[in-house]
Amino acid sequence: MSTWQCVKQCGACCNLDPAERPDLEDYLSASELELYLSMVGEGGWCVNFDQITRECRIYSNRPRFCRVESEVFQDMYGVEPEEVNDFAIDCCRQQIEGVYGDRSLEILRFDQAVGL
């Protein structure tokens, strides 16, 4: 069975381009949407994403919409806890492929990490 995990120094989820996420207001509150949009920087990348180290500068204090946690996914997306693992894997694969491509080092590292 594949098990979701974050792959360090990937950063695909830090590409916040609102044009790529037209349904933001469907799952973010007004204040979360405002915060989200304030975090979008050059090229759609989060202003807290360090392009050199490819790590989040506020990881331990990141907003809830940046967290892969059962409670967050259930509240934001209506995903039941037993479905979070597969949902997170699918979301990450889509985002990584969209940002880096389906033959990128990032997707290969992710697939290996989760056991695909």
Secondary structure, 3 states (H helix, E strand, C coil): CCCCCCCCCCCHHHECCHHHCCCHHHHCCHHHHHHHHHHECHHHEECCEECCCCEECCHHHCCHHHCCCHHHHHHHHCCCHHHHHHHHHHHHHHHHHHHHCCCCHHHHHHHHHHCC
